Structure formats: structure tokens, C-alpha cells
Amino acid sequence: MTAEELKKLDKMIRDIPYPYRENFPSLKKMLRDISDQQDVSVSSVVQQYLAWKWSK
């Protein structure tokens, strides 16, 4: 994923209130949709996002 796509993903995650608790199903669906668009696995999307976020 490009840096711009990762920034867009970061903004979408930040727009979800409590993405890791009550709205986790929404987060999972969003990650699944992005992985389908990118033709990669969900774990790959998460890995790329975390690596990008960690480097900041």
C-alpha cells in the first residue's frame, strides 16, 4: 500500500468511535473491504498499517 492509502486508512480508523471495542465488527469489515480492493490478505493490510504507524 502507498503512504497515501495508509493515511486514508488511518483517518478511516480514527473516524470510528472505539474501533477496538464496540465497533470492532465495523473495523473488521473495513479491513476486509480494503484487502479485497488491494488483492492482499487482511493480515497483510494490518501488518503494513502497523509498520507504517510504528515508523511515525
mmCIF file of the N, C-alpha and C atoms, coordinates in Angstrom:
data_MODEL
# 
_entry.id   MODEL 
# 
loop_
_atom_site.group_PDB 
_atom_site.id 
_atom_site.type_symbol 
_atom_site.label_atom_id 
_atom_site.label_alt_id 
_atom_site.label_comp_id 
_atom_site.label_asym_id 
_atom_site.label_entity_id 
_atom_site.label_seq_id 
_atom_site.pdbx_PDB_ins_code 
_atom_site.Cartn_x 
_atom_site.Cartn_y 
_atom_site.Cartn_z 
_atom_site.occupancy 
_atom_site.B_iso_or_equiv 
_atom_site.pdbx_formal_charge 
_atom_site.auth_seq_id 
_atom_site.auth_comp_id 
_atom_site.auth_asym_id 
_atom_site.auth_atom_id 
_atom_site.pdbx_PDB_model_num 
ATOM 1   N N  . MET A 1 1  ? 0.845   -1.173  0.000  1.00 0.00 ? 1  MET A N  1 
ATOM 2   C CA . MET A 1 1  ? 0.000   0.000   0.000  1.00 0.00 ? 1  MET A CA 1 
ATOM 3   C C  . MET A 1 1  ? 0.893   1.240   0.000  1.00 0.00 ? 1  MET A C  1 
ATOM 4   N N  . THR A 1 2  ? 0.412   2.268   -0.644 1.00 0.00 ? 2  THR A N  1 
ATOM 5   C CA . THR A 1 2  ? 1.177   3.515   -0.682 1.00 0.00 ? 2  THR A CA 1 
ATOM 6   C C  . THR A 1 2  ? 0.963   4.300   0.604  1.00 0.00 ? 2  THR A C  1 
ATOM 7   N N  . ALA A 1 3  ? 1.798   5.287   0.808  1.00 0.00 ? 3  ALA A N  1 
ATOM 8   C CA . ALA A 1 3  ? 1.676   6.126   2.000  1.00 0.00 ? 3  ALA A CA 1 
ATOM 9   C C  . ALA A 1 3  ? 0.329   6.842   2.019  1.00 0.00 ? 3  ALA A C  1 
ATOM 10  N N  . GLU A 1 4  ? -0.128  7.274   0.875  1.00 0.00 ? 4  GLU A N  1 
ATOM 11  C CA . GLU A 1 4  ? -1.430  7.965   0.810  1.00 0.00 ? 4  GLU A CA 1 
ATOM 12  C C  . GLU A 1 4  ? -2.564  7.023   1.198  1.00 0.00 ? 4  GLU A C  1 
ATOM 13  N N  . GLU A 1 5  ? -2.506  5.779   0.747  1.00 0.00 ? 5  GLU A N  1 
ATOM 14  C CA . GLU A 1 5  ? -3.539  4.803   1.101  1.00 0.00 ? 5  GLU A CA 1 
ATOM 15  C C  . GLU A 1 5  ? -3.505  4.514   2.601  1.00 0.00 ? 5  GLU A C  1 
ATOM 16  N N  . LEU A 1 6  ? -2.311  4.454   3.172  1.00 0.00 ? 6  LEU A N  1 
ATOM 17  C CA . LEU A 1 6  ? -2.185  4.221   4.601  1.00 0.00 ? 6  LEU A CA 1 
ATOM 18  C C  . LEU A 1 6  ? -2.703  5.408   5.408  1.00 0.00 ? 6  LEU A C  1 
ATOM 19  N N  . LYS A 1 7  ? -2.466  6.614   4.934  1.00 0.00 ? 7  LYS A N  1 
ATOM 20  C CA . LYS A 1 7  ? -3.004  7.807   5.594  1.00 0.00 ? 7  LYS A CA 1 
ATOM 21  C C  . LYS A 1 7  ? -4.526  7.794   5.555  1.00 0.00 ? 7  LYS A C  1 
ATOM 22  N N  . LYS A 1 8  ? -5.073  7.397   4.407  1.00 0.00 ? 8  LYS A N  1 
ATOM 23  C CA . LYS A 1 8  ? -6.525  7.323   4.249  1.00 0.00 ? 8  LYS A CA 1 
ATOM 24  C C  . LYS A 1 8  ? -7.102  6.269   5.201  1.00 0.00 ? 8  LYS A C  1 
ATOM 25  N N  . LEU A 1 9  ? -6.441  5.127   5.303  1.00 0.00 ? 9  LEU A N  1 
ATOM 26  C CA . LEU A 1 9  ? -6.865  4.077   6.216  1.00 0.00 ? 9  LEU A CA 1 
ATOM 27  C C  . LEU A 1 9  ? -6.801  4.572   7.658  1.00 0.00 ? 9  LEU A C  1 
ATOM 28  N N  . ASP A 1 10 ? -5.746  5.264   8.014  1.00 0.00 ? 10 ASP A N  1 
ATOM 29  C CA . ASP A 1 10 ? -5.596  5.796   9.360  1.00 0.00 ? 10 ASP A CA 1 
ATOM 30  C C  . ASP A 1 10 ? -6.734  6.749   9.699  1.00 0.00 ? 10 ASP A C  1 
ATOM 31  N N  . LYS A 1 11 ? -7.088  7.600   8.777  1.00 0.00 ? 11 LYS A N  1 
ATOM 32  C CA . LYS A 1 11 ? -8.192  8.541   9.005  1.00 0.00 ? 11 LYS A CA 1 
ATOM 33  C C  . LYS A 1 11 ? -9.511  7.789   9.170  1.00 0.00 ? 11 LYS A C  1 
ATOM 34  N N  . MET A 1 12 ? -9.726  6.761   8.362  1.00 0.00 ? 12 MET A N  1 
ATOM 35  C CA . MET A 1 12 ? -10.968 5.993   8.466  1.00 0.00 ? 12 MET A CA 1 
ATOM 36  C C  . MET A 1 12 ? -11.039 5.284   9.821  1.00 0.00 ? 12 MET A C  1 
ATOM 37  N N  . ILE A 1 13 ? -9.915  4.755   10.293 1.00 0.00 ? 13 ILE A N  1 
ATOM 38  C CA . ILE A 1 13 ? -9.901  4.096   11.600 1.00 0.00 ? 13 ILE A CA 1 
ATOM 39  C C  . ILE A 1 13 ? -10.158 5.109   12.702 1.00 0.00 ? 13 ILE A C  1 
ATOM 40  N N  . ARG A 1 14 ? -9.544  6.282   12.603 1.00 0.00 ? 14 ARG A N  1 
ATOM 41  C CA . ARG A 1 14 ? -9.744  7.304   13.637 1.00 0.00 ? 14 ARG A CA 1 
ATOM 42  C C  . ARG A 1 14 ? -11.172 7.830   13.646 1.00 0.00 ? 14 ARG A C  1 
ATOM 43  N N  . ASP A 1 15 ? -11.875 7.742   12.518 1.00 0.00 ? 15 ASP A N  1 
ATOM 44  C CA . ASP A 1 15 ? -13.262 8.205   12.446 1.00 0.00 ? 15 ASP A CA 1 
ATOM 45  C C  . ASP A 1 15 ? -14.240 7.236   13.109 1.00 0.00 ? 15 ASP A C  1 
ATOM 46  N N  . ILE A 1 16 ? -13.810 6.005   13.351 1.00 0.00 ? 16 ILE A N  1 
ATOM 47  C CA . ILE A 1 16 ? -14.675 5.023   14.005 1.00 0.00 ? 16 ILE A CA 1 
ATOM 48  C C  . ILE A 1 16 ? -14.531 5.197   15.520 1.00 0.00 ? 16 ILE A C  1 
ATOM 49  N N  . PRO A 1 17 ? -15.632 5.493   16.215 1.00 0.00 ? 17 PRO A N  1 
ATOM 50  C CA . PRO A 1 17 ? -15.518 5.601   17.673 1.00 0.00 ? 17 PRO A CA 1 
ATOM 51  C C  . PRO A 1 17 ? -15.293 4.216   18.292 1.00 0.00 ? 17 PRO A C  1 
ATOM 52  N N  . TYR A 1 18 ? -14.292 4.113   19.144 1.00 0.00 ? 18 TYR A N  1 
ATOM 53  C CA . TYR A 1 18 ? -13.941 2.864   19.818 1.00 0.00 ? 18 TYR A CA 1 
ATOM 54  C C  . TYR A 1 18 ? -13.781 1.701   18.826 1.00 0.00 ? 18 TYR A C  1 
ATOM 55  N N  . PRO A 1 19 ? -12.848 1.805   17.880 1.00 0.00 ? 19 PRO A N  1 
ATOM 56  C CA . PRO A 1 19 ? -12.735 0.778   16.835 1.00 0.00 ? 19 PRO A CA 1 
ATOM 57  C C  . PRO A 1 19 ? -12.299 -0.591  17.347 1.00 0.00 ? 19 PRO A C  1 
ATOM 58  N N  . TYR A 1 20 ? -11.695 -0.653  18.521 1.00 0.00 ? 20 TYR A N  1 
ATOM 59  C CA . TYR A 1 20 ? -11.205 -1.934  19.016 1.00 0.00 ? 20 TYR A CA 1 
ATOM 60  C C  . TYR A 1 20 ? -12.100 -2.527  20.097 1.00 0.00 ? 20 TYR A C  1 
ATOM 61  N N  . ARG A 1 21 ? -13.254 -1.890  20.337 1.00 0.00 ? 21 ARG A N  1 
ATOM 62  C CA . ARG A 1 21 ? -14.193 -2.414  21.333 1.00 0.00 ? 21 ARG A CA 1 
ATOM 63  C C  . ARG A 1 21 ? -15.558 -2.598  20.682 1.00 0.00 ? 21 ARG A C  1 
ATOM 64  N N  . GLU A 1 22 ? -16.462 -1.664  20.906 1.00 0.00 ? 22 GLU A N  1 
ATOM 65  C CA . GLU A 1 22 ? -17.834 -1.823  20.432 1.00 0.00 ? 22 GLU A CA 1 
ATOM 66  C C  . GLU A 1 22 ? -17.939 -1.910  18.904 1.00 0.00 ? 22 GLU A C  1 
ATOM 67  N N  . ASN A 1 23 ? -17.103 -1.187  18.212 1.00 0.00 ? 23 ASN A N  1 
ATOM 68  C CA . ASN A 1 23 ? -17.209 -1.119  16.753 1.00 0.00 ? 23 ASN A CA 1 
ATOM 69  C C  . ASN A 1 23 ? -16.175 -1.985  16.034 1.00 0.00 ? 23 ASN A C  1 
ATOM 70  N N  . PHE A 1 24 ? -15.681 -3.014  16.720 1.00 0.00 ? 24 PHE A N  1 
ATOM 71  C CA . PHE A 1 24 ? -14.701 -3.897  16.096 1.00 0.00 ? 24 PHE A CA 1 
ATOM 72  C C  . PHE A 1 24 ? -15.239 -4.574  14.828 1.00 0.00 ? 24 PHE A C  1 
ATOM 73  N N  . PRO A 1 25 ? -16.533 -4.991  14.790 1.00 0.00 ? 25 PRO A N  1 
ATOM 74  C CA . PRO A 1 25 ? -17.053 -5.561  13.539 1.00 0.00 ? 25 PRO A CA 1 
ATOM 75  C C  . PRO A 1 25 ? -16.954 -4.576  12.359 1.00 0.00 ? 25 PRO A C  1 
ATOM 76  N N  . SER A 1 26 ? -17.152 -3.301  12.620 1.00 0.00 ? 26 SER A N  1 
ATOM 77  C CA . SER A 1 26 ? -17.018 -2.293  11.563 1.00 0.00 ? 26 SER A CA 1 
ATOM 78  C C  . SER A 1 26 ? -15.576 -2.206  11.075 1.00 0.00 ? 26 SER A C  1 
ATOM 79  N N  . LEU A 1 27 ? -14.644 -2.245  12.010 1.00 0.00 ? 27 LEU A N  1 
ATOM 80  C CA . LEU A 1 27 ? -13.228 -2.213  11.655 1.00 0.00 ? 27 LEU A CA 1 
ATOM 81  C C  . LEU A 1 27 ? -12.853 -3.436  10.838 1.00 0.00 ? 27 LEU A C  1 
ATOM 82  N N  . LYS A 1 28 ? -13.322 -4.614  11.258 1.00 0.00 ? 28 LYS A N  1 
ATOM 83  C CA . LYS A 1 28 ? -13.026 -5.840  10.515 1.00 0.00 ? 28 LYS A CA 1 
ATOM 84  C C  . LYS A 1 28 ? -13.564 -5.767  9.090  1.00 0.00 ? 28 LYS A C  1 
ATOM 85  N N  . LYS A 1 29 ? -14.785 -5.267  8.934  1.00 0.00 ? 29 LYS A N  1 
ATOM 86  C CA . LYS A 1 29 ? -15.393 -5.161  7.599  1.00 0.00 ? 29 LYS A CA 1 
ATOM 87  C C  . LYS A 1 29 ? -14.596 -4.192  6.731  1.00 0.00 ? 29 LYS A C  1 
ATOM 88  N N  . MET A 1 30 ? -14.191 -3.070  7.311  1.00 0.00 ? 30 MET A N  1 
ATOM 89  C CA . MET A 1 30 ? -13.421 -2.086  6.564  1.00 0.00 ? 30 MET A CA 1 
ATOM 90  C C  . MET A 1 30 ? -12.091 -2.681  6.101  1.00 0.00 ? 30 MET A C  1 
ATOM 91  N N  . LEU A 1 31 ? -11.403 -3.388  7.001  1.00 0.00 ? 31 LEU A N  1 
ATOM 92  C CA . LEU A 1 31 ? -10.129 -4.003  6.637  1.00 0.00 ? 31 LEU A CA 1 
ATOM 93  C C  . LEU A 1 31 ? -10.324 -5.087  5.571  1.00 0.00 ? 31 LEU A C  1 
ATOM 94  N N  . ARG A 1 32 ? -11.402 -5.845  5.679  1.00 0.00 ? 32 ARG A N  1 
ATOM 95  C CA . ARG A 1 32 ? -11.699 -6.872  4.673  1.00 0.00 ? 32 ARG A CA 1 
ATOM 96  C C  . ARG A 1 32 ? -11.964 -6.236  3.306  1.00 0.00 ? 32 ARG A C  1 
ATOM 97  N N  . ASP A 1 33 ? -12.721 -5.148  3.286  1.00 0.00 ? 33 ASP A N  1 
ATOM 98  C CA . ASP A 1 33 ? -13.005 -4.456  2.023  1.00 0.00 ? 33 ASP A CA 1 
ATOM 99  C C  . ASP A 1 33 ? -11.730 -3.913  1.396  1.00 0.00 ? 33 ASP A C  1 
ATOM 100 N N  . ILE A 1 34 ? -10.867 -3.327  2.199  1.00 0.00 ? 34 ILE A N  1 
ATOM 101 C CA . ILE A 1 34 ? -9.610  -2.781  1.684  1.00 0.00 ? 34 ILE A CA 1 
ATOM 102 C C  . ILE A 1 34 ? -8.724  -3.901  1.160  1.00 0.00 ? 34 ILE A C  1 
ATOM 103 N N  . SER A 1 35 ? -8.684  -5.014  1.879  1.00 0.00 ? 35 SER A N  1 
ATOM 104 C CA . SER A 1 35 ? -7.847  -6.127  1.421  1.00 0.00 ? 35 SER A CA 1 
ATOM 105 C C  . SER A 1 35 ? -8.371  -6.695  0.105  1.00 0.00 ? 35 SER A C  1 
ATOM 106 N N  . ASP A 1 36 ? -9.686  -6.722  -0.060 1.00 0.00 ? 36 ASP A N  1 
ATOM 107 C CA . ASP A 1 36 ? -10.258 -7.178  -1.334 1.00 0.00 ? 36 ASP A CA 1 
ATOM 108 C C  . ASP A 1 36 ? -9.901  -6.224  -2.471 1.00 0.00 ? 36 ASP A C  1 
ATOM 109 N N  . GLN A 1 37 ? -9.949  -4.929  -2.208 1.00 0.00 ? 37 GLN A N  1 
ATOM 110 C CA . GLN A 1 37 ? -9.595  -3.936  -3.231 1.00 0.00 ? 37 GLN A CA 1 
ATOM 111 C C  . GLN A 1 37 ? -8.128  -4.036  -3.615 1.00 0.00 ? 37 GLN A C  1 
ATOM 112 N N  . GLN A 1 38 ? -7.263  -4.276  -2.630 1.00 0.00 ? 38 GLN A N  1 
ATOM 113 C CA . GLN A 1 38 ? -5.820  -4.337  -2.862 1.00 0.00 ? 38 GLN A CA 1 
ATOM 114 C C  . GLN A 1 38 ? -5.378  -5.721  -3.324 1.00 0.00 ? 38 GLN A C  1 
ATOM 115 N N  . ASP A 1 39 ? -6.276  -6.700  -3.266 1.00 0.00 ? 39 ASP A N  1 
ATOM 116 C CA . ASP A 1 39 ? -5.991  -8.089  -3.625 1.00 0.00 ? 39 ASP A CA 1 
ATOM 117 C C  . ASP A 1 39 ? -4.857  -8.663  -2.778 1.00 0.00 ? 39 ASP A C  1 
ATOM 118 N N  . VAL A 1 40 ? -4.932  -8.395  -1.480 1.00 0.00 ? 40 VAL A N  1 
ATOM 119 C CA . VAL A 1 40 ? -3.982  -8.936  -0.499 1.00 0.00 ? 40 VAL A CA 1 
ATOM 120 C C  . VAL A 1 40 ? -4.787  -9.453  0.689  1.00 0.00 ? 40 VAL A C  1 
ATOM 121 N N  . SER A 1 41 ? -4.119  -10.116 1.607  1.00 0.00 ? 41 SER A N  1 
ATOM 122 C CA . SER A 1 41 ? -4.817  -10.637 2.783  1.00 0.00 ? 41 SER A CA 1 
ATOM 123 C C  . SER A 1 41 ? -5.064  -9.517  3.799  1.00 0.00 ? 41 SER A C  1 
ATOM 124 N N  . VAL A 1 42 ? -6.022  -9.764  4.672  1.00 0.00 ? 42 VAL A N  1 
ATOM 125 C CA . VAL A 1 42 ? -6.327  -8.798  5.732  1.00 0.00 ? 42 VAL A CA 1 
ATOM 126 C C  . VAL A 1 42 ? -5.106  -8.633  6.635  1.00 0.00 ? 42 VAL A C  1 
ATOM 127 N N  . SER A 1 43 ? -4.442  -9.732  6.938  1.00 0.00 ? 43 SER A N  1 
ATOM 128 C CA . SER A 1 43 ? -3.265  -9.645  7.807  1.00 0.00 ? 43 SER A CA 1 
ATOM 129 C C  . SER A 1 43 ? -2.164  -8.807  7.170  1.00 0.00 ? 43 SER A C  1 
ATOM 130 N N  . SER A 1 44 ? -2.066  -8.836  5.852  1.00 0.00 ? 44 SER A N  1 
ATOM 131 C CA . SER A 1 44 ? -1.079  -8.010  5.160  1.00 0.00 ? 44 SER A CA 1 
ATOM 132 C C  . SER A 1 44 ? -1.417  -6.526  5.302  1.00 0.00 ? 44 SER A C  1 
ATOM 133 N N  . VAL A 1 45 ? -2.688  -6.193  5.195  1.00 0.00 ? 45 VAL A N  1 
ATOM 134 C CA . VAL A 1 45 ? -3.123  -4.802  5.363  1.00 0.00 ? 45 VAL A CA 1 
ATOM 135 C C  . VAL A 1 45 ? -2.809  -4.335  6.782  1.00 0.00 ? 45 VAL A C  1 
ATOM 136 N N  . VAL A 1 46 ? -3.135  -5.164  7.766  1.00 0.00 ? 46 VAL A N  1 
ATOM 137 C CA . VAL A 1 46 ? -2.882  -4.809  9.161  1.00 0.00 ? 46 VAL A CA 1 
ATOM 138 C C  . VAL A 1 46 ? -1.380  -4.664  9.402  1.00 0.00 ? 46 VAL A C  1 
ATOM 139 N N  . GLN A 1 47 ? -0.600  -5.586  8.861  1.00 0.00 ? 47 GLN A N  1 
ATOM 140 C CA . GLN A 1 47 ? 0.848   -5.537  9.036  1.00 0.00 ? 47 GLN A CA 1 
ATOM 141 C C  . GLN A 1 47 ? 1.439   -4.266  8.430  1.00 0.00 ? 47 GLN A C  1 
ATOM 142 N N  . GLN A 1 48 ? 1.010   -3.920  7.225  1.00 0.00 ? 48 GLN A N  1 
ATOM 143 C CA . GLN A 1 48 ? 1.511   -2.709  6.576  1.00 0.00 ? 48 GLN A CA 1 
ATOM 144 C C  . GLN A 1 48 ? 1.100   -1.463  7.347  1.00 0.00 ? 48 GLN A C  1 
ATOM 145 N N  . TYR A 1 49 ? -0.130  -1.458  7.829  1.00 0.00 ? 49 TYR A N  1 
ATOM 146 C CA . TYR A 1 49 ? -0.615  -0.299  8.590  1.00 0.00 ? 49 TYR A CA 1 
ATOM 147 C C  . TYR A 1 49 ? 0.183   -0.139  9.882  1.00 0.00 ? 49 TYR A C  1 
ATOM 148 N N  . LEU A 1 50 ? 0.375   -1.238  10.612 1.00 0.00 ? 50 LEU A N  1 
ATOM 149 C CA . LEU A 1 50 ? 1.112   -1.153  11.872 1.00 0.00 ? 50 LEU A CA 1 
ATOM 150 C C  . LEU A 1 50 ? 2.569   -0.764  11.646 1.00 0.00 ? 50 LEU A C  1 
ATOM 151 N N  . ALA A 1 51 ? 3.183   -1.278  10.597 1.00 0.00 ? 51 ALA A N  1 
ATOM 152 C CA . ALA A 1 51 ? 4.562   -0.909  10.290 1.00 0.00 ? 51 ALA A CA 1 
ATOM 153 C C  . ALA A 1 51 ? 4.656   0.575   9.959  1.00 0.00 ? 51 ALA A C  1 
ATOM 154 N N  . TRP A 1 52 ? 3.690   1.074   9.201  1.00 0.00 ? 52 TRP A N  1 
ATOM 155 C CA . TRP A 1 52 ? 3.665   2.496   8.837  1.00 0.00 ? 52 TRP A CA 1 
ATOM 156 C C  . TRP A 1 52 ? 3.429   3.342   10.078 1.00 0.00 ? 52 TRP A C  1 
ATOM 157 N N  . LYS A 1 53 ? 2.473   2.925   10.916 1.00 0.00 ? 53 LYS A N  1 
ATOM 158 C CA . LYS A 1 53 ? 2.149   3.688   12.119 1.00 0.00 ? 53 LYS A CA 1 
ATOM 159 C C  . LYS A 1 53 ? 3.324   3.664   13.100 1.00 0.00 ? 53 LYS A C  1 
ATOM 160 N N  . TRP A 1 54 ? 4.001   2.520   13.216 1.00 0.00 ? 54 TRP A N  1 
ATOM 161 C CA . TRP A 1 54 ? 5.139   2.387   14.134 1.00 0.00 ? 54 TRP A CA 1 
ATOM 162 C C  . TRP A 1 54 ? 6.289   3.293   13.720 1.00 0.00 ? 54 TRP A C  1 
ATOM 163 N N  . SER A 1 55 ? 6.455   3.512   12.413 1.00 0.00 ? 55 SER A N  1 
ATOM 164 C CA . SER A 1 55 ? 7.569   4.300   11.919 1.00 0.00 ? 55 SER A CA 1 
ATOM 165 C C  . SER A 1 55 ? 7.376   5.798   12.147 1.00 0.00 ? 55 SER A C  1 
ATOM 166 N N  . LYS A 1 56 ? 6.204   6.206   12.541 1.00 0.00 ? 56 LYS A N  1 
ATOM 167 C CA . LYS A 1 56 ? 5.928   7.630   12.762 1.00 0.00 ? 56 LYS A CA 1 
ATOM 168 C C  . LYS A 1 56 ? 6.463   8.097   14.079 1.00 0.00 ? 56 LYS A C  1 
# 
